Amino acid sequence: MSHEPKQVLLAEDDEVNRMVAAHILKKAGCVVTEAETGLEALHFCQEKAFSLILMDLEMPEMGGLEATALIRDLEGRQEVPIIALTAHTYPEKVAAIWAAGMTDYVVKPLDRQKFADIAGRYLEDSQA
């Protein structure tokens, strides 16, 4: 069994949310690549594989829903867990999260324990 650190992509344009999430992930032993836009996230995914992607839905240049759909089209990226980071959980938004190919979602503002629990669950299941 490999003990290599898990590679995580964190796409979030809000600096405070990014700092909180990155701190939790790094504390769990992950190597975190940070993106501030969906377009940046897409470029990172074209370059390397991640064990987990955390994707804000509303970012400049390209939102998380569009970025996720494009990432899912990349070879070898169909199975990577992509967790939406969203402040909105009304039914239409949740339906859009599933339709884009996201695996799950976490509500913002981030609750540290809930965030750590959900990220940990997907990281444990990850093969990458």
N, C-alpha and C positions, 0 to 999 in steps of 0.2 A: 504494500500500500504506500502510495506516494505522500510525502509530507510537504510537497511544494506549496507555497502560499497560493491561495486562490486569487485570480485576476478578476477584479470587479471594475466595471465602467459605471461611473456616477455622472449622469447628465442632468444638471440642475443649474438654472441661471441665478437663483437667489443665493448670495454668498453665505448667509447664516445657515440656511438649510443644507448647503453643500458642506460647510464646516462640521455641522452636527453629524450628518450622515457619514462623512469621511472619517471622523474621529471614531465612531462606533465600529466601522468596518476595519479600520487599521488596528484598533484594540483587539479585534477578533483575529488578527493575523493576516488580513487581506492586503494585497497590493492594489491601490486605488488609482485609477486613471480618471481624471476629472475633465468634463466637457461642460461648456456653458451654453451650448446650442445643440439642437437636434442635428444640424449639419456637421458639427464637430463630432458628435457621437457616431454618426454614420461613417465618417472618415476613419475614426479609430477602429470601428468594427470591420472596415475593409482591410485594415493593416494587421489586426491580430484577433485571436479568439479570447473570449471572456467566459468565466464561470457563471457570472451573473451580471445583468445590466439593470440599473435603476434609472428610470426615465421620467423626468418631469413632463407634464403634458403641455404646458404653455411656456415656450421659450422663444427667443428671437430667431430669425432666419428660417427655422423649421421647428414645428412643434413635435412633441413626443409621439403622437399618434402616427404622423406621416413618417417620422424617422423609424419607428418600429416596423411599419409595413415595408419600408425599404430594406431594413436590416434583415427581416425575415426572407427577403428575396435573395440575399447573399448566400452563396454556397457554404454549407456547413454551419449556418446560423439559425436554422429552423428550430432547433431544440433548446437553445440557450434560454434560461428563464429571464424574462423581462418584466420587471415590476414597475408599475406606474406609481409616480409620486403625484398626488392630486389633493387639492383642497375641496373638490366637488365630487360628491358621491350620489348625485341624483340619478335616477334610472337611465336616462339617455346617455349620461357620461360614462356610467359603468358599462352600458351596452357598447359604446364606442371603444372602450378599453379592450373588451373581449374581441370585437370585430377587427381591431388593428393587429391582433395576434399576441397581445400581452398575456402574461401568465397569471398575474395577480395585481393587487394595488395596495398602497399604504396611504393613509390619510395624513395630510399636513394640517396644522403644524405637527411635526414628527414627535411622537411619543417614543422616547429612547428605548424603553423595554419592548414595546410592540414592534418597533422597527428592527431591533436586534433579533427578536424571535422570528419574524418572517424572513429576514435576510438569512439568518442561520439555517432555517429549514431548507431553503433552496440551495444554499451552499453545501449542505450535507448531502443533498441528492445529486449534486453536480459531479460529472465525471471529468470535467476539464480542469 
